[in-house]
Amino acid sequence: MKFMLTASAYALGILALLIALFGVAMPALGLKTGSERVTVTPSAPNIYEQVAFESEGLTLEGWWFPAENPRATLLFVHGAGSSRYSPFFNTLGFYENLRANGISVFTFDQRNHGNSTFTDGYLRMGATEYRDVQAASDWLSKNKPNDTPLIVCGLSMGGATAIYAIADGLAADGLLLFDPMLNTSDALSQGGYVGYGLPPILFKPMALLAPYFWTLPHGQGDALSVGAQLALPLHIVQNKDDPITRSLWSEQLAQQNPHAELSFVPYIPPDHPCLVDKGRWGTHASSYHCHPEWTMNEVDRLLERL
């Protein structure tokens, strides 16, 4: 009897240790934003305004690119660990190209990213960051009111964040998603591979437990389920071989939401200059950098539906 109790105690102790390891310790490494301050600026001082606004008592910084005679306004939401400036996507080129083509752009650093206020420095995969998108939309309404359609554009985790913001009441006319993070657990396990080069299955326990210990989206609260219920024009731009935000989730969203259209980014050879230094990140978040003209045409495809 004593042996059985001792064995049970050891088993429970090991189980508790594994839960602490996979549910708390490993996510503490993987969810740290690692975002750097934004030190670059757009190509000319007369094409943008430096902006600061509040979100739940946090100061967020951004850029406003007003277009002449605008035909739309685009609110850009960056990905995890990034900022309004991303060389992977070439966000600066994207903003300036949009502006030159009659689309005003508002882009900002979410909490715990770039030059905005850091709280604990950890990602919540859109679960709290969506309120920053709502605050950005409020800033636009109060400071740059106009009658043009508002497109919310989310890149990677920014796609999930945008989905949650709209589902919670942000009034948008269209939603544009680039390689969106639609399944949090899958993105975490795939991210383990990208970060450490080990098989994604080794990170599955962490990916399944992290949402419960870190209040991350999961189940019916994940971006795929929430996005499937959105009733607005939705356009998804997806790299077929994206190693992080895998295409099967975008395909499911396009199947489940009758308002969604899906375009696959044209093939990008591994040795293409636009993928230099990306390593295991591969084609993730590379649409505009690798195919700028094609990507701009995809923006126009969404605009035609508004």
C-alpha positions as CSV (number, residue, x, y, z in Angstrom):
1,M,0.0,0.0,0.0
2,K,2.8,2.4,1.0
3,F,4.6,1.6,-2.3
4,M,1.5,2.3,-4.3
5,L,1.0,5.7,-2.5
6,T,4.7,6.5,-3.1
7,A,4.4,5.5,-6.8
8,S,1.2,7.6,-7.2
9,A,2.9,10.6,-5.6
10,Y,5.9,10.3,-7.9
11,A,3.5,10.0,-10.9
12,L,1.6,13.0,-9.9
13,G,4.8,14.9,-9.3
14,I,6.1,14.0,-12.7
15,L,2.8,15.0,-14.3
16,A,2.8,18.3,-12.5
17,L,6.3,18.9,-13.7
18,L,5.4,18.1,-17.3
19,I,2.4,20.4,-17.2
20,A,4.6,23.2,-15.7
21,L,7.2,22.6,-18.4
22,F,4.8,22.5,-21.4
23,G,2.1,24.8,-20.1
24,V,4.2,27.6,-18.5
25,A,8.0,27.4,-19.0
26,M,8.1,26.6,-22.8
27,P,5.4,29.2,-23.7
28,A,7.3,31.8,-21.6
29,L,10.1,31.4,-24.2
30,G,7.9,31.2,-27.3
31,L,5.4,34.0,-26.4
32,K,8.1,36.6,-25.6
33,T,7.6,39.2,-28.4
34,G,11.2,40.0,-29.1
35,S,10.0,43.0,-31.0
36,E,12.5,45.8,-31.6
37,R,12.0,49.5,-31.6
38,V,11.1,51.1,-34.9
39,T,14.0,53.3,-36.0
40,V,13.4,53.6,-39.7
41,T,11.1,56.2,-41.3
42,P,9.2,56.4,-44.6
43,S,11.0,57.6,-47.7
44,A,9.8,61.2,-47.5
45,P,8.6,63.3,-44.5
46,N,5.7,64.9,-46.4
47,I,3.9,61.6,-47.1
48,Y,3.1,60.6,-43.5
49,E,2.3,61.8,-40.0
50,Q,3.7,60.4,-36.8
51,V,0.8,59.4,-34.6
52,A,0.4,58.4,-30.9
53,F,-2.9,57.3,-29.3
54,E,-4.2,55.5,-26.3
55,S,-5.5,52.0,-25.9
56,E,-6.6,50.9,-22.4
57,G,-4.1,53.4,-20.9
58,L,-1.3,52.2,-23.1
59,T,0.4,54.6,-25.6
60,L,0.6,53.2,-29.1
61,E,2.7,54.7,-31.9
62,G,2.0,54.6,-35.6
63,W,2.1,56.3,-39.0
64,W,-0.7,57.9,-41.0
65,F,-0.3,58.0,-44.8
66,P,-3.0,60.2,-46.3
67,A,-3.7,59.7,-50.0
68,E,-4.8,62.5,-52.3
69,N,-8.4,62.0,-53.3
70,P,-8.5,58.7,-51.4
71,R,-10.8,55.8,-52.6
72,A,-10.3,53.8,-49.4
73,T,-8.6,53.7,-46.1
74,L,-6.5,50.7,-45.0
75,L,-5.9,49.9,-41.3
76,F,-2.8,47.6,-41.2
77,V,-2.3,45.2,-38.3
78,H,1.2,43.6,-38.1
79,G,2.2,40.1,-37.0
80,A,3.6,38.6,-33.8
81,G,7.0,39.9,-32.7
82,S,7.1,42.4,-35.6
83,S,5.9,46.0,-35.8
84,R,4.6,48.5,-38.3
85,Y,8.0,48.0,-40.0
86,S,8.6,44.5,-41.4
87,P,11.3,43.9,-44.0
88,F,9.9,40.3,-44.5
89,F,6.7,41.8,-46.1
90,N,8.3,45.1,-47.1
91,T,5.6,47.0,-45.2
92,L,7.1,50.4,-46.0
93,G,6.9,49.7,-49.7
94,F,3.4,48.4,-49.3
95,Y,2.2,51.5,-47.4
96,E,3.7,53.9,-49.9
97,N,2.4,52.0,-52.9
98,L,-1.1,52.0,-51.5
99,R,-0.9,55.7,-50.8
100,A,0.3,56.4,-54.4
101,N,-2.7,54.4,-55.6
102,G,-5.3,56.3,-53.7
103,I,-5.5,54.3,-50.5
104,S,-4.8,56.1,-47.2
105,V,-3.0,53.9,-44.7
106,F,-3.0,53.9,-40.9
107,T,-0.4,51.5,-39.3
108,F,0.7,51.2,-35.7
109,D,2.7,49.1,-33.2
110,Q,0.4,46.9,-31.1
111,R,1.1,46.7,-27.3
112,N,4.4,44.9,-26.5
113,H,5.7,45.7,-30.0
114,G,7.8,48.4,-31.6
115,N,7.6,51.8,-30.0
116,S,4.3,51.2,-28.2
117,T,4.0,50.6,-24.4
118,F,5.2,47.2,-23.2
119,T,3.2,45.5,-20.4
120,D,4.6,42.1,-19.6
121,G,6.3,41.7,-23.1
122,Y,4.3,38.6,-24.0
123,L,2.0,37.8,-26.9
124,R,-1.6,36.9,-26.4
125,M,-2.1,36.0,-30.0
126,G,-4.8,38.5,-30.6
127,A,-6.8,37.8,-27.4
128,T,-5.9,41.2,-25.9
129,E,-4.2,42.9,-28.9
130,Y,-7.6,43.2,-30.7
131,R,-8.5,46.1,-28.4
132,D,-5.5,48.0,-29.9
133,V,-7.0,47.6,-33.4
134,Q,-10.4,49.0,-32.1
135,A,-8.5,51.9,-30.5
136,A,-6.8,52.6,-33.8
137,S,-10.2,52.5,-35.6
138,D,-11.5,55.0,-33.0
139,W,-8.6,57.3,-33.7
140,L,-9.3,57.2,-37.4
141,S,-13.0,58.0,-36.9
142,K,-12.2,61.0,-34.6
143,N,-9.2,62.4,-36.3
144,K,-9.4,61.4,-40.0
145,P,-13.2,61.1,-40.7
146,N,-14.1,60.4,-44.4
147,D,-16.7,58.5,-46.4
148,T,-14.3,56.0,-48.1
149,P,-14.5,52.3,-47.3
150,L,-12.4,51.0,-44.4
151,I,-10.4,47.9,-45.0
152,V,-8.8,46.2,-42.0
153,C,-5.7,44.3,-43.2
154,G,-4.0,41.7,-41.0
155,L,-0.7,40.0,-41.5
156,S,0.0,36.6,-39.8
157,M,-1.1,37.1,-36.1
158,G,-2.4,40.4,-37.2
159,G,-5.0,38.5,-39.2
160,A,-6.4,36.9,-36.0
161,T,-6.2,40.2,-34.2
162,A,-8.2,41.8,-36.9
163,I,-10.8,39.1,-36.9
164,Y,-11.4,39.4,-33.2
165,A,-11.6,43.2,-33.4
166,I,-14.3,43.0,-36.1
167,A,-16.2,40.2,-34.3
168,D,-16.3,42.5,-31.2
169,G,-17.8,45.4,-33.1
170,L,-15.2,47.3,-35.1
171,A,-17.1,48.6,-38.1
172,A,-15.2,47.7,-41.3
173,D,-16.2,47.5,-44.9
174,G,-13.7,44.8,-45.9
175,L,-11.1,42.4,-44.4
176,L,-7.8,41.6,-46.1
177,L,-5.7,38.8,-44.6
178,F,-2.2,37.9,-45.5
179,D,-1.1,34.4,-44.3
180,P,-3.4,34.7,-41.3
181,M,-2.9,32.8,-38.0
182,L,-6.2,31.0,-37.8
183,N,-5.3,28.1,-35.5
184,T,-3.3,29.2,-32.5
185,S,-2.0,25.8,-31.3
186,D,-0.9,24.8,-34.8
187,A,0.9,28.1,-35.2
188,L,2.7,27.6,-31.9
189,S,3.9,24.1,-32.8
190,Q,4.9,25.2,-36.3
191,G,6.7,28.2,-34.7
192,G,8.7,25.8,-32.6
193,Y,10.0,24.1,-35.7
194,V,10.9,27.5,-37.3
195,G,12.6,28.7,-34.1
196,Y,14.6,25.6,-33.2
197,G,14.6,23.4,-36.2
198,L,13.0,20.4,-34.4
199,P,9.9,18.5,-35.6
200,P,6.6,20.4,-34.9
201,I,5.2,17.3,-33.1
202,L,7.7,17.9,-30.2
203,F,6.0,21.2,-29.5
204,K,2.4,19.9,-29.7
205,P,2.1,19.4,-25.9
206,M,3.2,23.0,-25.3
207,A,0.9,24.2,-28.1
208,L,-2.1,22.4,-26.6
209,L,-1.5,23.5,-23.0
210,A,-0.4,27.1,-23.6
211,P,-3.8,28.5,-24.3
212,Y,-5.1,27.5,-20.9
213,F,-2.2,28.9,-18.9
214,W,-1.6,32.1,-21.0
215,T,-5.3,32.9,-21.9
216,L,-4.7,32.4,-25.6
217,P,-7.5,31.8,-28.2
218,H,-8.5,28.2,-28.7
219,G,-11.5,26.0,-29.7
220,Q,-14.5,28.0,-30.8
221,G,-12.7,31.2,-29.7
222,D,-9.9,30.6,-32.3
223,A,-9.7,32.9,-35.3
224,L,-10.9,30.2,-37.7
225,S,-14.2,29.7,-35.9
226,V,-14.7,33.4,-35.2
227,G,-13.8,34.4,-38.8
228,A,-16.2,31.9,-40.3
229,Q,-19.0,33.9,-38.8
230,L,-18.0,37.3,-40.1
231,A,-20.4,38.9,-42.6
232,L,-18.3,41.3,-44.7
233,P,-16.2,41.0,-47.8
234,L,-13.2,39.0,-46.9
235,H,-10.1,38.3,-49.1
236,I,-7.4,35.9,-48.0
237,V,-3.9,35.9,-49.6
238,Q,-2.0,32.8,-48.7
239,N,1.4,31.3,-49.4
240,K,0.6,27.6,-50.2
241,D,3.8,26.4,-48.5
242,D,3.8,28.8,-45.6
243,P,5.6,26.9,-42.7
244,I,4.0,28.8,-39.9
245,T,0.4,29.8,-40.7
246,R,-0.3,26.8,-42.9
247,S,-2.6,27.1,-45.9
248,L,-5.1,24.4,-44.8
249,W,-6.6,26.8,-42.2
250,S,-7.1,29.5,-44.8
251,E,-8.6,27.0,-47.1
252,Q,-11.0,26.0,-44.4
253,L,-12.0,29.6,-43.7
254,A,-12.7,30.1,-47.4
255,Q,-14.9,27.1,-47.4
256,Q,-16.8,28.0,-44.2
257,N,-17.4,31.7,-44.8
258,P,-19.5,32.4,-47.9
259,H,-18.1,36.0,-48.0
260,A,-14.5,34.8,-48.2
261,E,-12.3,34.5,-51.3
262,L,-8.9,32.9,-51.3
263,S,-5.9,33.6,-53.6
264,F,-2.6,31.7,-53.4
265,V,0.6,33.7,-53.8
266,P,2.4,32.7,-57.0
267,Y,5.2,30.3,-56.5
268,I,8.4,31.7,-55.0
269,P,11.6,29.8,-55.6
270,P,13.6,29.1,-52.4
271,D,16.6,30.9,-53.9
272,H,14.6,34.1,-54.8
273,P,16.3,37.2,-53.4
274,C,13.2,38.2,-51.5
275,L,13.7,35.1,-49.3
276,V,17.3,35.8,-48.5
277,D,18.1,35.5,-44.7
278,K,14.6,34.2,-43.9
279,G,15.8,30.6,-43.2
280,R,13.0,28.3,-41.9
281,W,10.5,31.2,-42.1
282,G,10.4,30.5,-45.8
283,T,7.5,32.2,-47.7
284,H,5.7,33.3,-44.6
285,A,4.6,37.0,-44.8
286,S,6.4,37.5,-48.1
287,S,3.6,38.3,-50.6
288,Y,4.3,42.0,-51.2
289,H,8.0,41.7,-50.9
290,C,8.2,38.9,-53.6
291,H,5.2,39.9,-55.8
292,P,4.4,43.6,-55.2
293,E,2.3,44.1,-58.4
294,W,0.4,40.9,-58.0
295,T,-0.3,41.8,-54.3
296,M,-1.6,45.3,-55.3
297,N,-4.0,43.6,-57.7
298,E,-5.3,41.5,-54.9
299,V,-6.0,44.6,-52.9
300,D,-8.0,45.9,-55.9
301,R,-9.9,42.7,-56.1
302,L,-11.2,43.3,-52.6
303,L,-12.0,46.9,-53.3
304,E,-14.1,45.9,-56.3
305,R,-16.4,44.0,-53.9
306,L,-17.0,46.9,-51.6
